Amino acid sequence: MAPDASPPEIVCRGLSKCFGATEVVAPCELTFAAGQTTALVGPSGCGKSTLLRLVAGLEAPSAGSVTIGGAPPGDTLRRGQLSMAFQDPSLLPWRTVRGNVTLALKLARQRKDEARIARLIDLVGLDGFAGTRPGALSGGMRQRAAIARAMVTEPAVLLLDEPFGAVDELTRQQLAEDLPPLWEARETTTLLVTHSVSEAVMLSDRVLVFSPRPAAVVADIPVALERPRRASLSSSKPFLDLTGEVSEALARGMAAAAPRLAAQ
Ligand SMILES: Nc1ncnc2c1ncn2[C@@H]1O[C@H](COP(=O)(O)OP(=O)(O)OP(=O)(O)O)[C@@H](O)[C@H]1O
C-alpha cells in the first residue's frame, strides 16, 4: 500500500441492485473492516459478483451507497489503490506477463519496481513465463498473472472474484499459503468471492454466506484461526468446525429460499 494511504473501511448502506425487474442484491448494511479479508460465499447466480462490482464502482447501486474510506469507490480506483482479479482475466494479449504486470504499476502512477514485479511473478508460480504472452498460457496461468497484476500495486483494497477458479488444486493450496501474508503485511482490505467453502475459511478473517438471489446475508461467521495458515490446518478440528458451520448456513439459506424459488 502506498505510504500515504491508511487501510480503508468499506461501508455499504441500504445498498441494493436490480437489473430491470430482477432484484439481484437485496438491501443490505455491510461494513468491511479496514485490513480484514472477507470471503463471500453463496449459491451460483445469487449476486456475489454484482456486490463486488458495486464495491468496485463498476455498477451503480439501485439504492443506497458504497463508500471506501468515506468516499465513493471511484476515488480509490482513480488513485490506483483498488485492484481486482476476476474469474475471466482481461490481460492485454499483445503484452507479456511481465508487460501486463508492469502496466498495472504505470496505470497506478507508481514507479516501475523490477524487483517487486519479478517477486510477484515468481510468487504466483510464473517465473519461467514472465516473457510469455497470455495466448500461450493456460487458463489457470492467466488467472495467476491477473493476481500478480492486481497485487503488484500493493493496493489498499483488493477484490478477488473466484481468482483460482481455473487453477489446479496443488497450486491453489500454495497460493492460499503465499498470498494472504502479502495482503496482511500491507493491511489490504480484501473481499474474495469463492465457491470453495474450505478456501473461504482458509483465506479469510470472516465469511459472509449469502442466500440464493437476491443475495442477502444468511450468516456472518468470524474466522479466528491463527496465521500464518498452512494447508495442514484443513484437517484440524477448528477448521472443520468452521467449514461445517459455513456449509450449514449455505444449506439453511437454500432451504429458506426453496418455497420462493418454487413459486417463481
Ligand atoms: N449486467 C447485467 N444485466 C442483467 N443481469 C445481470 C447482469 N449482471 C448480472 N446479472 C444477473 O444477476 C444475477 C447475479 O449474477 P452474479 O454474477 O452477481 O452472481 P454470482 O453469485 O456471482 O454467480 P456465480 O457464483 O455463478 O459467479 C444473475 O442472475 C445474472 O444473470
The ligand as an SDF file (V2000), in Angstrom:
LIG
                    3D

 31 33  0  0  0  0  0  0  0  0999 V2000
  -25.3690   -6.6270  -16.3100 N   0  0  0  0  0  0  0  0  0  0  0  0
  -26.3590   -7.4590  -16.0120 C   0  0  0  0  0  0  0  0  0  0  0  0
  -27.5580   -7.3590  -16.6010 N   0  0  0  0  0  0  0  0  0  0  0  0
  -28.5840   -8.1900  -16.2800 C   0  0  0  0  0  0  0  0  0  0  0  0
  -28.4660   -9.1830  -15.3770 N   0  0  0  0  0  0  0  0  0  0  0  0
  -27.2940   -9.3390  -14.7680 C   0  0  0  0  0  0  0  0  0  0  0  0
  -26.1810   -8.5060  -15.0550 C   0  0  0  0  0  0  0  0  0  0  0  0
  -25.1200   -8.9040  -14.2660 N   0  0  0  0  0  0  0  0  0  0  0  0
  -25.5760   -9.9460  -13.5440 C   0  0  0  0  0  0  0  0  0  0  0  0
  -26.8710  -10.2060  -13.8570 N   0  0  0  0  0  0  0  0  0  0  0  0
  -27.6960  -11.2580  -13.2410 C   0  0  0  0  0  0  0  0  0  0  0  0
  -27.6190  -11.1080  -11.8450 O   0  0  0  0  0  0  0  0  0  0  0  0
  -27.6210  -12.3930  -11.2180 C   0  0  0  0  0  0  0  0  0  0  0  0
  -26.4600  -12.4950  -10.2760 C   0  0  0  0  0  0  0  0  0  0  0  0
  -25.2500  -12.5510  -11.0360 O   0  0  0  0  0  0  0  0  0  0  0  0
  -23.8220  -12.5710  -10.3280 P   0  0  0  0  0  0  0  0  0  0  0  0
  -22.8250  -12.7300  -11.4260 O   0  0  0  0  0  0  0  0  0  0  0  0
  -23.7070  -11.4220   -9.4250 O   0  0  0  0  0  0  0  0  0  0  0  0
  -23.9450  -13.8990   -9.4580 O   0  0  0  0  0  0  0  0  0  0  0  0
  -22.8210  -14.7410   -8.7020 P   0  0  0  0  0  0  0  0  0  0  0  0
  -23.3730  -15.0300   -7.3480 O   0  0  0  0  0  0  0  0  0  0  0  0
  -21.5240  -14.0490   -8.7630 O   0  0  0  0  0  0  0  0  0  0  0  0
  -22.7980  -16.0630   -9.5730 O   0  0  0  0  0  0  0  0  0  0  0  0
  -21.6200  -17.1360   -9.8220 P   0  0  0  0  0  0  0  0  0  0  0  0
  -21.2850  -17.6620   -8.4590 O   0  0  0  0  0  0  0  0  0  0  0  0
  -22.2870  -18.1680  -10.6760 O   0  0  0  0  0  0  0  0  0  0  0  0
  -20.4910  -16.4310  -10.4900 O   0  0  0  0  0  0  0  0  0  0  0  0
  -27.6250  -13.4200  -12.3200 C   0  0  0  0  0  0  0  0  0  0  0  0
  -28.9630  -13.8720  -12.4960 O   0  0  0  0  0  0  0  0  0  0  0  0
  -27.1700  -12.6530  -13.5390 C   0  0  0  0  0  0  0  0  0  0  0  0
  -27.7490  -13.1430  -14.7030 O   0  0  0  0  0  0  0  0  0  0  0  0
  1  2  1  0
  2  3  1  0
  2  7  2  0
  3  4  2  0
  4  5  1  0
  5  6  2  0
  6  7  1  0
  6 10  1  0
  7  8  1  0
  8  9  2  0
  9 10  1  0
 10 11  1  0
 11 12  1  0
 11 30  1  0
 12 13  1  0
 13 14  1  0
 13 28  1  0
 14 15  1  0
 15 16  1  0
 16 17  2  0
 16 18  1  0
 16 19  1  0
 19 20  1  0
 20 21  2  0
 20 22  1  0
 20 23  1  0
 23 24  1  0
 24 25  2  0
 24 26  1  0
 24 27  1  0
 28 29  1  0
 28 30  1  0
 30 31  1  0
M  END
$$$$
